[in-house]
Amino acid sequence: MTHPPAPSGPIHLVVDLNRCQAYAQCCFLAPNVFKLHGEEALWYDPAPDAAQCEHVLRAAAACPVQATFVEWSEAATRKIAEAPHEES
């Protein structure tokens, strides 16, 4: 089974700072987007450059407490929904 490609275009990033436990996996995988200040204060860019998309997706997937959420613009989401998918 192949997965559809990630949408292209602007992304919006949200981190639930109440859920975040500062494991910093995101900082290792997307250092241009996530930075840990001190031992527990996470800084992140809520609208990272599209060139960072793959890094951001990997960082979100690696979060042990699933505190990172990635959203695409409505147009990009609609484009993916309309794309043909291979069936297994």
BELCOR-V975040 format. One record per residue. N is the residue number from 1. PHI is phi in degrees with one decimal (none if undefined). PSI is psi in whole degrees, 0 to 359 (none if undefined). OMEGA is omega as a letter, one per 20 degrees, with the letter a starting at -180 (none if undefined). Layout:
BEGIN
N|PHI|PSI|OMEGA + N|PHI|PSI|OMEGA
END
This chain:
BEGIN
1|none|131|r + 2|-102.1|144|r + 3|-92.4|146|r + 4|-65.9|151|r + 5|-66.4|156|r + 6|-65.6|144|r + 7|-60.9|148|r + 8|-98.3|160|a + 9|114.2|184|a + 10|-63.3|140|r + 11|-118.8|155|r + 12|-123.8|131|a + 13|-113.9|134|r + 14|-131.3|131|r + 15|-116.8|126|r + 16|-76.9|98|a + 17|-69.8|343|r + 18|-76.0|330|r + 19|-86.4|327|a + 20|-57.4|132|r + 21|-113.0|13|r + 22|60.7|38|r + 23|-70.0|338|r + 24|67.7|19|r + 25|-61.0|324|r + 26|-63.0|323|a + 27|-65.6|326|r + 28|-75.1|323|a + 29|-87.2|334|r + 30|-141.1|68|a + 31|-65.6|341|r + 32|-82.2|351|a + 33|-112.5|323|a + 34|-116.2|137|r + 35|-140.6|136|r + 36|-97.7|122|r + 37|-105.6|120|a + 38|73.6|207|a + 39|-92.5|340|a + 40|-138.1|355|a + 41|-90.8|113|a + 42|-95.4|129|r + 43|-107.5|140|r + 44|-148.0|155|r + 45|-89.4|114|a + 46|-71.5|345|r + 47|-133.1|70|a + 48|-67.8|156|r + 49|-59.1|146|a + 50|-58.5|334|r + 51|-65.4|341|a + 52|-91.8|2|a + 53|-53.2|308|a + 54|-62.2|319|r + 55|-63.6|318|a + 56|-65.3|318|r + 57|-63.5|319|r + 58|-65.6|320|r + 59|-63.8|317|r + 60|-63.3|319|r + 61|-67.8|330|a + 62|-84.2|350|a + 63|-63.6|118|a + 64|-66.2|338|r + 65|-109.8|8|r + 66|50.5|52|a + 67|-93.0|353|a + 68|-106.2|130|a + 69|-124.9|135|r + 70|-116.3|130|r + 71|-124.7|144|r + 72|-108.0|164|r + 73|-61.4|158|a + 74|-60.4|322|a + 75|-64.3|318|r + 76|-67.0|320|r + 77|-65.1|318|r + 78|-64.2|321|r + 79|-60.8|317|r + 80|-66.3|318|a + 81|-63.4|329|a + 82|-87.7|348|a + 83|-70.3|144|r + 84|-69.7|143|r + 85|-118.0|144|r + 86|-79.0|142|r + 87|-98.2|147|r + 88|-91.4|none|none
END
